[in-house]
Amino acid sequence: MAETANIAKIAQIVSDEIFSVFGWKRRPHKDQNWECVVPSHRKATHPSDVVFSYDSPLENGRVYLTVDVKSYQRSVITKNKVEEALLSLSMSAECANQSEEWQDLYVDPTTNARVHGMLFVFNHDGNYDKDFTKLLSTIKQTALRIKAAYRLYVFGPKDIHYLQNIANDIVKKRGRKEIPDSEFCKFYHPDLVRARVSSNTLEAATAEMLQSPWLVLKYDARATNGKYGYLVYYRGEASSVDELKFLIDYLFRFQLVADMAQIEIRAPFADSRATALFETAKEQYAKEYFEFQEFQTRLNQISFSNIATIENCFSTIELGMD
């Protein structure tokens, strides 16, 4: 019971402090075990620590994520632990797509539902300094039995730290009235070569968007005296001029730099020199592509700033885990 209660604490943090800011809805039931309906799994039940949903234009319906929340100290984040969790989650996601019990618990019957799995690996002592992506790359997908009908999303310690900082920054900027309330903000999703979307602005950021190199939030002109703009959250270090010129090119390629739009790039992991490097990148970009006044004016609408990062650390006593 103690472990279940502590998992619920972390799930509450996930819901209230991170994913709710990105437009995800937490389903009412949490910490549920439900009956397995796939005989080959050889399990009596599967767990769902928390379930989120959001509408996705890429899947023509609503995405439901059955989430396995793990809270580990640094020494416990190992290949074997993560692989074991992913195998369990893979079976859980497969079963959730077939289970009437799971559907009754979590799914709005009026929606076209697609169920995927999400592993959330939280480092509660804040000491994990290894490359989690490299650890994931050592796990063979064939060992996880992932079916074509669903996907598994993995958010490791650095991903969570990144999203915590973005969510915190959005909340603070709303509190200071620098951007409007959520009803006047949308997440920007560009058309892709293989996936066209009905609208480029979405109520919720998809899991794919949260794992991409940058995340774009558009705020509406109706709430900002006729002006609109974008917050571009950048995951990279911004440690070179070429890197920043590539980022500027993205903004122009997807036509975010419009006449009235203000664009603020914010980066929690940026190099200390990033702001100066960005000004150099703008100068070089203008000379290499469009050295005329209108283009220069549009370039001047783009600014870059670092974010003072936050840390969420929890003691093993507080969580009741070791």
C-alpha positions as CSV (number, residue, x, y, z in Angstrom):
1,M,0.0,0.0,0.0
2,A,2.8,2.4,0.8
3,E,4.4,2.0,-2.6
4,T,1.1,2.5,-4.4
5,A,0.5,5.7,-2.4
6,N,3.9,7.0,-3.3
7,I,3.4,6.2,-7.0
8,A,0.2,8.1,-6.7
9,K,2.1,11.1,-5.4
10,I,4.4,11.1,-8.4
11,A,1.5,10.6,-10.8
12,Q,-0.1,13.7,-9.2
13,I,3.1,15.7,-9.9
14,V,3.0,14.4,-13.5
15,S,-0.6,15.5,-13.9
16,D,-0.6,18.8,-12.1
17,E,2.8,20.2,-12.8
18,I,3.7,19.0,-16.2
19,F,1.3,17.4,-18.7
20,S,-1.7,19.4,-17.7
21,V,0.1,22.5,-18.9
22,F,0.5,20.8,-22.3
23,G,-3.3,20.2,-22.7
24,W,-3.4,16.5,-21.6
25,K,-6.4,15.4,-19.6
26,R,-6.0,12.9,-16.7
27,R,-8.7,10.3,-16.6
28,P,-10.5,9.9,-13.3
29,H,-9.3,6.5,-12.2
30,K,-5.6,6.0,-11.2
31,D,-3.5,3.2,-9.6
32,Q,-5.8,0.6,-11.1
33,N,-5.1,-3.1,-11.8
34,W,-7.3,-4.6,-14.4
35,E,-7.7,-8.1,-15.7
36,C,-5.5,-9.4,-18.5
37,V,-7.4,-10.7,-21.6
38,V,-4.4,-11.8,-23.7
39,P,-3.6,-15.5,-22.7
40,S,0.0,-15.3,-24.1
41,H,0.9,-12.7,-21.5
42,R,0.4,-15.2,-18.7
43,K,-0.6,-12.5,-16.3
44,A,-3.6,-12.1,-14.1
45,T,-3.7,-8.3,-14.3
46,H,-2.0,-5.3,-15.7
47,P,-1.5,-1.9,-13.9
48,S,-2.3,1.6,-15.0
49,D,-0.7,4.1,-12.7
50,V,-2.3,7.0,-14.5
51,V,-4.0,7.5,-17.9
52,F,-3.9,10.6,-20.0
53,S,-5.8,11.5,-23.1
54,Y,-5.6,14.2,-25.8
55,D,-7.0,14.7,-29.3
56,S,-4.5,14.0,-32.1
57,P,-5.0,15.1,-35.7
58,L,-2.5,12.5,-36.8
59,E,-4.6,9.6,-35.6
60,N,-8.1,10.9,-36.4
61,G,-9.3,10.5,-32.9
62,R,-8.3,10.6,-29.3
63,V,-5.1,9.2,-28.0
64,Y,-5.1,7.4,-24.6
65,L,-1.8,6.8,-22.8
66,T,-1.6,4.1,-20.1
67,V,1.3,5.3,-18.1
68,D,3.8,3.4,-15.9
69,V,5.3,5.8,-13.5
70,K,8.7,4.8,-12.1
71,S,10.5,6.8,-9.4
72,Y,14.1,5.6,-9.1
73,Q,17.2,6.8,-7.4
74,R,20.2,7.1,-9.6
75,S,21.7,3.6,-8.9
76,V,18.5,1.9,-9.9
77,I,18.2,3.3,-13.4
78,T,19.7,0.4,-15.2
79,K,19.2,-1.4,-18.5
80,N,17.6,-4.4,-16.8
81,K,15.1,-2.2,-14.8
82,V,14.1,-0.2,-17.8
83,E,13.8,-3.2,-20.1
84,E,11.7,-5.0,-17.6
85,A,9.4,-2.0,-17.2
86,L,9.1,-1.6,-21.0
87,L,8.2,-5.3,-21.5
88,S,5.5,-5.0,-18.9
89,L,4.2,-1.7,-20.4
90,S,4.2,-3.3,-23.9
91,M,1.9,-6.1,-22.8
92,S,-0.3,-3.6,-20.9
93,A,-0.8,-1.4,-23.9
94,E,-1.6,-4.4,-26.1
95,C,-4.1,-5.6,-23.6
96,A,-5.7,-2.2,-23.1
97,N,-6.6,-2.0,-26.8
98,Q,-8.6,-5.2,-26.3
99,S,-9.9,-5.1,-22.8
100,E,-13.5,-4.1,-22.2
101,E,-12.7,-3.5,-18.6
102,W,-10.0,-1.0,-19.4
103,Q,-12.2,0.7,-22.0
104,D,-15.0,1.0,-19.5
105,L,-12.6,2.6,-16.9
106,Y,-10.9,5.1,-19.1
107,V,-12.3,5.7,-22.6
108,D,-15.0,8.1,-23.6
109,P,-17.3,5.9,-25.7
110,T,-18.1,8.8,-28.0
111,T,-14.5,9.0,-29.2
112,N,-12.4,7.0,-31.7
113,A,-9.8,5.8,-29.2
114,R,-6.2,4.7,-29.8
115,V,-4.3,3.4,-26.8
116,H,-0.5,3.6,-26.5
117,G,1.9,3.1,-23.6
118,M,4.1,5.6,-21.8
119,L,7.0,5.0,-19.4
120,F,7.9,7.9,-17.1
121,V,11.2,7.4,-15.4
122,F,11.6,10.0,-12.7
123,N,14.9,10.3,-10.8
124,H,13.8,11.4,-7.4
125,D,17.2,12.0,-5.9
126,G,18.2,14.3,-8.9
127,N,21.7,12.7,-9.2
128,Y,21.3,10.8,-12.6
129,D,23.9,12.2,-14.9
130,K,24.2,9.4,-17.5
131,D,23.0,9.3,-21.1
132,F,19.5,7.8,-20.8
133,T,19.1,7.7,-24.6
134,K,22.2,5.6,-24.9
135,L,20.8,3.2,-22.3
136,L,17.6,2.9,-24.3
137,S,19.5,2.2,-27.5
138,T,20.9,-1.0,-25.9
139,I,17.4,-2.5,-25.5
140,K,16.3,-4.5,-28.5
141,Q,12.8,-3.7,-29.6
142,T,12.2,-7.3,-30.7
143,A,12.5,-8.3,-27.0
144,L,9.6,-5.9,-26.1
145,R,6.9,-7.5,-28.3
146,I,5.7,-4.1,-29.6
147,K,2.7,-4.5,-32.0
148,A,2.1,-2.3,-35.0
149,A,-1.2,-1.1,-33.6
150,Y,0.4,0.9,-30.7
151,R,3.5,2.7,-29.6
152,L,5.6,3.1,-26.5
153,Y,6.8,6.5,-25.5
154,V,9.6,6.8,-23.0
155,F,10.4,10.0,-21.0
156,G,13.7,9.7,-19.1
157,P,15.1,11.9,-16.4
158,K,16.4,14.6,-18.8
159,D,13.2,14.7,-20.8
160,I,11.3,15.2,-17.5
161,H,13.6,17.9,-16.4
162,Y,13.2,19.7,-19.7
163,L,9.4,19.5,-19.6
164,Q,9.3,20.6,-16.0
165,N,11.2,23.7,-16.9
166,I,9.0,24.5,-19.9
167,A,5.8,23.9,-17.9
168,N,7.1,26.1,-15.1
169,D,8.1,28.8,-17.5
170,I,4.6,28.9,-19.2
171,V,2.9,29.1,-15.8
172,K,5.1,31.9,-14.7
173,K,4.7,33.9,-17.9
174,R,0.9,33.5,-17.6
175,G,1.1,34.7,-14.0
176,R,3.1,37.8,-15.2
177,K,0.5,38.4,-18.0
178,E,3.3,38.0,-20.6
179,I,1.2,35.5,-22.4
180,P,-2.6,34.9,-22.2
181,D,-4.5,32.1,-20.5
182,S,-4.6,28.6,-22.0
183,E,-7.8,29.2,-23.9
184,F,-6.0,31.7,-26.1
185,C,-2.9,29.5,-26.7
186,K,-2.4,26.6,-29.0
187,F,0.5,24.3,-29.7
188,Y,1.9,24.6,-33.3
189,H,2.2,21.5,-35.3
190,P,3.6,21.9,-38.9
191,D,2.4,19.8,-41.8
192,L,4.7,16.9,-42.4
193,V,5.6,15.2,-45.7
194,R,3.8,12.0,-44.7
195,A,1.2,13.4,-42.3
196,R,-1.0,16.3,-43.1
197,V,-3.0,17.8,-40.3
198,S,-6.4,19.6,-40.5
199,S,-5.1,22.5,-38.4
200,N,-1.6,23.6,-37.5
201,T,-2.6,24.7,-34.0
202,L,-3.7,22.1,-31.5
203,E,-5.2,22.3,-28.1
204,A,-2.7,19.8,-26.8
205,A,0.9,19.0,-27.6
206,T,1.2,15.4,-28.7
207,A,3.7,13.0,-27.2
208,E,5.8,13.3,-30.4
209,M,5.9,17.1,-30.1
210,L,7.1,16.9,-26.4
211,Q,9.9,14.6,-27.5
212,S,11.0,16.8,-30.5
213,P,14.0,19.2,-30.5
214,W,11.6,22.2,-30.0
215,L,8.1,22.9,-28.9
216,V,6.1,25.9,-30.3
217,L,3.3,27.6,-28.4
218,K,1.3,30.2,-30.3
219,Y,-0.7,32.8,-28.4
220,D,-3.8,34.4,-29.9
221,A,-4.1,38.1,-31.0
222,R,-7.6,38.3,-29.3
223,A,-6.0,38.4,-25.9
224,T,-2.9,40.5,-26.6
225,N,-4.2,43.8,-28.1
226,G,-4.2,42.6,-31.6
227,K,-0.7,41.1,-31.5
228,Y,0.1,37.4,-31.6
229,G,3.3,35.5,-31.3
230,Y,5.2,32.4,-30.5
231,L,7.2,30.9,-27.7
232,V,9.7,28.4,-29.1
233,Y,11.1,26.1,-26.4
234,Y,14.4,24.7,-27.6
235,R,15.9,21.5,-26.1
236,G,19.5,22.0,-27.4
237,E,22.5,23.7,-26.0
238,A,22.6,26.5,-28.6
239,S,26.4,26.3,-28.4
240,S,27.3,27.2,-32.0
241,V,26.3,29.8,-34.7
242,D,25.4,27.0,-37.2
243,E,23.1,25.3,-34.7
244,L,21.2,28.6,-34.2
245,K,21.1,29.4,-37.9
246,F,19.4,26.0,-38.4
247,L,16.8,27.0,-35.8
248,I,16.2,30.3,-37.5
249,D,15.8,28.5,-40.8
250,Y,13.0,26.4,-39.2
251,L,11.1,29.5,-38.2
252,F,11.2,30.8,-41.7
253,R,10.6,27.5,-43.5
254,F,7.4,26.9,-41.6
255,Q,6.3,30.6,-42.0
256,L,6.2,31.5,-38.3
257,V,7.9,34.8,-39.0
258,A,4.9,36.9,-40.1
259,D,4.3,40.6,-40.2
260,M,3.0,41.0,-36.6
261,A,4.4,38.0,-34.9
262,Q,6.9,38.2,-32.1
263,I,9.0,35.1,-31.5
264,E,10.8,34.4,-28.3
265,I,13.1,31.4,-28.2
266,R,13.6,30.0,-24.7
267,A,16.1,27.3,-23.8
268,P,16.6,25.7,-20.4
269,F,19.9,23.9,-21.4
270,A,21.5,26.7,-23.4
271,D,25.2,27.5,-23.3
272,S,26.1,30.7,-21.4
273,R,27.1,32.3,-24.7
274,A,23.9,31.4,-26.5
275,T,22.4,34.9,-26.5
276,A,25.5,36.5,-28.1
277,L,25.8,33.5,-30.5
278,F,22.2,34.0,-31.6
279,E,22.8,37.6,-32.6
280,T,25.7,36.5,-34.7
281,A,23.6,33.8,-36.2
282,K,20.9,36.3,-37.2
283,E,23.6,38.6,-38.9
284,Q,25.1,35.7,-40.8
285,Y,21.7,34.3,-41.8
286,A,20.7,37.7,-43.3
287,K,23.9,38.1,-45.3
288,E,23.7,34.5,-46.7
289,Y,20.0,34.6,-47.7
290,F,18.1,37.8,-47.8
291,E,20.0,41.0,-47.0
292,F,17.3,43.6,-47.4
293,Q,15.4,45.7,-44.9
294,E,12.0,43.8,-44.7
295,F,13.8,40.6,-44.0
296,Q,16.0,42.3,-41.4
297,T,12.9,43.7,-39.7
298,R,11.5,40.2,-39.5
299,L,14.7,38.8,-38.1
300,N,14.6,41.5,-35.4
301,Q,11.2,40.1,-34.3
302,I,13.1,37.0,-33.0
303,S,14.7,37.0,-29.6
304,F,16.6,34.4,-27.6
305,S,16.8,33.9,-23.9
306,N,18.0,31.3,-21.4
307,I,15.6,29.9,-18.7
308,A,16.7,29.6,-15.1
309,T,16.3,25.9,-14.5
310,I,14.4,24.3,-11.6
311,E,15.0,21.0,-9.9
312,N,12.5,18.7,-8.3
313,C,14.2,16.3,-5.9
314,F,12.5,14.0,-3.5
315,S,14.1,12.2,-0.6
316,T,13.6,8.5,-0.1
317,I,12.1,9.3,3.2
318,E,9.5,11.6,1.6
319,L,8.7,9.0,-1.1
320,G,9.0,6.0,1.1
321,M,11.1,4.3,-1.6
322,D,14.6,3.1,-1.8
